[in-house]
Amino acid sequence: MEHTWMMKYFAEFFGTLILVLFGNGAVANTFLTGTTGDPEDGKANGGWLLIALSFGFGVMIPSMLFGSISGCHINPAATIAQACAGIFPWSHVLQYIFFQFLGAICGQLIVLAVYWPHFKKTKDSNIVFGCFSTVDATNNKLNGFVAEVAGTAVLMFVAIGLYRGTFFKQAVDIANIGVGFMIMAVVMAIGGPTGPSLNPARDLGPRILYAILPVPNSDKNAHWDYSWVASVGPIVGAIIGIFLYKFAFGL
């Protein structure tokens, strides 16, 4: 079936919405006061593993839904990297990025609406901000940048390999599952220093909402001095990852 570019844009919108809803929703459930995942209430707490799983499923499920429609980039870094490598048309890069950001913003709005009472109960503004965007854990932007570059380079290298490699090229749905597990592994293995972002839309879209909306118990410090790390780092990493694969195996 031939899909129109508008259908592809909508696929990127809904795919990124699901990613942010699942990922940041898991962060909210894990850390906000009074949720079913709040350990201080003596209830089950999945912690970092829950967050990694949710971000992984937040990529896996949209890939299954929309991979055959838009390629399911759901990440401006992935779109830019593929355009740089010559496998995606530059004429549609801005449109993809626009709908990815729009999807991220709408996904975060759903998280905010669902967890609104818990945002009101949570007095720690750092926890509130962490349900929106990322920041470096050690106040070291260089370390954050290295983590974002490394994580997204691995993400892009493995994703391209899964979809174009010999084993999975005839079984795209299995490759989608592999990408989901790969996201989980990257978050668990490389995400400690920063959160992580790995995706400019997933970080910057919610960061804008945090800055402009009356979010309960926020201090309005959106950490704009760090935002470039969470946006530029993934783009640089994705370009490195795709060209490493292209150099070694071709595209």
N, C-alpha and C positions, 0 to 999 in steps of 0.2 A: 504494500500500500504506500502510495506517495503522500507524504505529509507536507502541508504548506508551512511556510516560515512562521506564520502566526501561530499555528499549532505547536511548533517547536518552541516559540517564545513562552506560550502558556505552560508547556511541559517544564521549562526551566523555572518558571514562577512557582508552580505547585511543588516541584521537586525541592527547591530551596526552602519553601515554606515548611515542608515536612521535616527537612533536615534540622532547621532551627527549632521547630516545635518539639521534636524528639530530644535533641541534644540539650538545649537550654531548659526544656521542661524537666529533664532528669537532674540537671544542676539545681533547679528550684526545689524539686522534691527532696533532694539530698540535704540541702543546707538551710532552707528557710524554716523558720520556727513554726512548729505545730503541724507539719505535714506528716503523712504516713511514713515518710522516710527520715524523719527527724530523730536522731539517736537520743536526744535529750529527753524525749518523751517515752523512752524505753521500748520503742518500736523498731522494726527491722530497718537496717540502714545498709544500702548496697554500696555506698561510698563511691570511690573512684571507678570500681568495676562497673557499677550501674551506669555511670556517666559514659564510660567507654563503650559499653554495649549499646546504649541508646544512640550515641553518635554513629556507631557502626550500622545499626538498623536504619538510622536516619539517612544513610547513603544507600544501603542495600535495597530497601523497599522502593524508593524512587527510581533506582536503576532498573529494577524489574518492571516498574510501571512505565517509565518514559525513555529507557535506554534506546529502544527501537525507533522512538520518535525524534528526540533531539540529541541523542548521545548522552543525555543526562550529565552535563558538565556540573551543574548546580554550584559553580565556583568560578569567579572571574579569573583566578589564577590558572585554572585548567583551560579556560577558553582562550586566554591570551597565549599560553604556552603552545596550544595546538595550532593557533594561527601563526605563531613564530616558526613552528616546525613545518608549516605548509600543508596541514591536513584539515584546516578549518578556514573558511573565507573571512578575510578581514572586514568585508562589507557588512557582516552580521555580528561582529564582536560587540559593538556598543549596544545593540539591541539585546543580545544575550545578557550582558552585564546589567543593563537596566532592569530586566525582568528578574534576574537573580537577586538584586538588591531589593526590589519590591517584594519578592517572596520572603526574603529574610525579615523584612520589617513587619509584614503581616504575620509571619510565624511568631515573632516576638510579641506582637500585640495579643495573640491568643494566649501565650504563656503568661503575660501580665494580667489578662482578664481572669484566667483560671486560678492563678495563685494570688490574686489581689488581697484577700484577707491575710494571707501569710506574709506578704510583703509588709503589711501594716503591723504585724506582730514582730517582725524581725528588726531589731534595733541597730544591728551592726551594718553600717553603710557599705562596708567592704563586701559583705556577703550579698547584699542587694545588688551591688554592681557586678559581682561575679556571675549572677544569673543573666546578665546581658552580654558582657564582653570580657576580654582578657587583659591581663597586665602581668609584667614580669614579677616573679615571686621574690627576687633578691634585689630589686631596684637596679637592675643591670641591663640596659637596653641592648648592649652588644651580645650578652648571653641570650637574651630573648630573640634577637635577630638570628643568631646562629641556630637556635632551636627551631625557629619557624622555617628557615631555609632547609635545614636537614630533614625535618619532618615532612615538608611538602615535596622535597626532592624524592624522598622514598615513596611517598604516596603516588606521585606522578609516574615514576619509573615502574612501580609494581602494577599500577592500573593499566598503563599502556601495554605492559607485558602480558597481563591477564587477557586483555581483549584481542591482542594481536599475536600472542604466543601460539606455538604449535598445538599444545594440549587443549586449550580452551577455545580456539578460533571457530570450532564447529559447535560449541556449546556455550552460547553467550549467557544464558541464564545461570549456568554454573560459575561463569566468570563474575557475574553480579554478586553472587554469594561470596566469592573470593575477595572482591573489593570491600564488601562489608566487614569481613574479618580483618582485612588489612587495615582499615580505619581503626577498628578496635585496638589492634596491636600497636599502631603508631601512637594513639592517644595514651595507651598504658606505658609504652616504652620511652617515648620522647616528649610527652606532653607535660611532664612535671614542672619544668621551669616557667611555663607561660600559660597553661590552660588546656590546650593550645588553641590558636586560631585556625591555621592551615587554609583559611578561606577569607578573603577580604569582605565578602558580602555577609558572611556569618558573624563577623566581628563589627564591622563599621555600621551596618544597618541598625542593629540593636543599640550600638553606642550612641547613634544620633537620637534614637527614641529616649534613651536614658537622659540625655542632655536637655530635651525639649518638653518631656512630659512630666506631670506632677507625680513622679514615682514615690510611693510612701517610703520614708526613712532613707532617701537618697541624699547625698551631700552635694549633688550636682557636679562633683569632680569626675568628669568623664575620661580623665587621663588622656587628653588629646596629645600630650607630649609623647605618649607611647603608641598612639594609634597608627603611626606610619610603620612601626615595626610589624604590627599585626596585619598590615595590608601589603607593604612592599616585600617583606620577608617571604610570604607564600608565593608571590609572583616570581621572585628570583628563584626560589626553590623549585617551582613547577617547571620553569624554563630549563634549569639545570637538569632536572630529572628526565624530561622528555628528550633532551639532546644527548644525554648519556645513553639512553636506550637507542636513539636513532644512530648514534655513532657505532655502538656495539652490534646492533641487530638489524638496523634499518626500520623503515616505517612503511 
